Amino acid sequence: MTREEIKSLILEIIEDIDEEADFETLQPDKPLRDQLDLDSMDFLDIVMELRKRHQLQIPEEDYPHLASLNSCVNYLEPLLKNA
């Protein structure tokens, strides 16, 4: 997957979880939870959806790597390079 495809994947998952998510003003380097008003359950839903769609096992200690859109892409890029 390319970086753009990973970015689209993350946004698609977030939209599935929160249909009212507003991506218009989304800043890729700022925490997603703060910008989109995601709670801890929403965040876990994102992790579970990545597991379901791409069989990714993301250890809890790596969750901080999924804080912003850019950090998600940076973390997931090597894991999804052959997806």
Contact map, one row per residue, 1 for C-alpha under 8 A:
11101100000000000000000000000000000000000000000000000000000000000000000000001001111
11111100000000000000000000000000000000000000000000000000000000000000000000001000100
11111110000000000000000000000000000000000000000000000000000000000000000010001000000
01111111000000000000000000000000000000000000000000000000000000000000000000000000000
11111111100000000000000000000000000000000000000000000000000000000000000000000000000
11111111110000000000000000000000000000000000000000000000000000000000000010011000000
00111111111000000000000000000000000000000000000000000000000000000000110110000000000
00011111111100000000000000000000000000000000000000000000000000000000000000000000000
00001111111110000000000000000000000000000000000000000000000000000000000000000000000
00000111111111000000000000000000000000000000010000000000000000000000100100000000000
00000011111111100000000000000000000000000000000000000000000000000000000000000000000
00000001111111110000000000000000000000000000000000000000000000000000000000000000000
00000000111111111000000000000000000000000000010010000000000000000000000000000000000
00000000011111111110100000000000000000000000010000000000000000000000000000000000000
00000000001111111111100000000000000000000000000000000000000000000000000000000000000
00000000000111111110000000000000000000000000000000000000000000000000000000000000000
00000000000011111110000000000000000000000100110000000000000000000000000000000000000
00000000000001111111100000000000000000000000000000000000000000000000000000000000000
00000000000001111111100000000000000000000000000000000000000000000000000000000000000
00000000000000100111110000000000000000000000000000000000000000000000000000000000000
00000000000001100111111000000000000100000000000000000000000000000000000000000000000
00000000000000000001111111000000000100000000000000000000000000000000000000000000000
00000000000000000000111111000000000000000000000000000000000000000000000000000000000
00000000000000000000011111000000000000000000000000000000000000000000000000000000000
00000000000000000000011111100000000000000000000000000000000000000000000000000000000
00000000000000000000011111110000001000000000000000000000000000000000000000000000000
00000000000000000000000011111100000000000000000000000000000000000000100000000000000
00000000000000000000000001111110000000000000000000000000000000000001110000000000000
00000000000000000000000000111110000000000000000000000000000000000001111000000000000
00000000000000000000000000111111011000000000000000000000000000000011100000000000000
00000000000000000000000000011111111000000000000000000000000000000011100000000000000
00000000000000000000000000000111111111000000000000000000000000000011100000000000000
00000000000000000000000000000011111111100010000000000000000000000010000000000000000
00000000000000000000000000000111111111000000000000000000000000000000000000000000000
00000000000000000000000001000111111111000000000000000000000000000000000000000000000
00000000000000000000110000000001111111000000000000000000000000000000000000000000000
00000000000000000000000000000001111111100000000000000000000000000000000000000000000
00000000000000000000000000000001111111111110000000000000000000000000000000000000000
00000000000000000000000000000000100011111110000000000000000000000000000000000000000
00000000000000000000000000000000000001111111000000000000000000000000000000000000000
00000000000000000000000000000000000001111111100000000000000000000000000000000000000
00000000000000001000000000000000000001111111110000000000000000000000000000000000000
00000000000000000000000000000000100001111111111000000000000000000000000000000000000
00000000000000000000000000000000000000011111111100000000000000000000000000000000000
00000000000000001000000000000000000000001111111110000000000000000000000000000000000
00000000010011001000000000000000000000000111111111000000000000000000000000000000000
00000000000000000000000000000000000000000011111111100000010000000000000000000000000
00000000000000000000000000000000000000000001111111110000000000000000000000000000000
00000000000010000000000000000000000000000000111111111000000000000000000000000000000
00000000000000000000000000000000000000000000011111111111000000000000000000000000000
00000000000000000000000000000000000000000000001111111111110000000000000000000000000
00000000000000000000000000000000000000000000000111111111000000000000000000000000000
00000000000000000000000000000000000000000000000011111110000000000000000000000000000
00000000000000000000000000000000000000000000000001111111000000000000000000000000001
00000000000000000000000000000000000000000000000001111111100000000000000000000000000
00000000000000000000000000000000000000000000000001110111110000000000000000000010000
00000000000000000000000000000000000000000000000000100011111000000000000000000000000
00000000000000000000000000000000000000000000001000100001111101100000000000000000000
00000000000000000000000000000000000000000000000000000000111111100000000000000000000
00000000000000000000000000000000000000000000000000000000011111100000000000000000000
00000000000000000000000000000000000000000000000000000000001111110000000000000000000
00000000000000000000000000000000000000000000000000000000011111111100000000000000000
00000000000000000000000000000000000000000000000000000000011111111110000000000000000
00000000000000000000000000000000000000000000000000000000000011111110000000000000000
00000000000000000000000000000000000000000000000000000000000001111111001100100000000
00000000000000000000000000000000000000000000000000000000000001111111101100100000000
00000000000000000000000000000111100000000000000000000000000000111111101100000000000
00000000000000000000000000011111000000000000000000000000000000001111111100000000000
00000010010000000000000000111111000000000000000000000000000000000111111110000000000
00000010000000000000000000011000000000000000000000000000000000000001111111000000000
00000000000000000000000000001000000000000000000000000000000000001111111111100000000
00000010010000000000000000000000000000000000000000000000000000001111111111110000000
00100110000000000000000000000000000000000000000000000000000000000000111111111000000
00000000000000000000000000000000000000000000000000000000000000000000011111111100000
00000000000000000000000000000000000000000000000000000000000000001100001111111110000
00000100000000000000000000000000000000000000000000000000000000000000000111111111000
11100100000000000000000000000000000000000000000000000000000000000000000011111111100
00000000000000000000000000000000000000000000000000000000000000000000000001111111100
00000000000000000000000000000000000000000000000000000001000000000000000000111111110
10000000000000000000000000000000000000000000000000000000000000000000000000011111111
11000000000000000000000000000000000000000000000000000000000000000000000000001111111
10000000000000000000000000000000000000000000000000000000000000000000000000000011111
10000000000000000000000000000000000000000000000000000100000000000000000000000001111
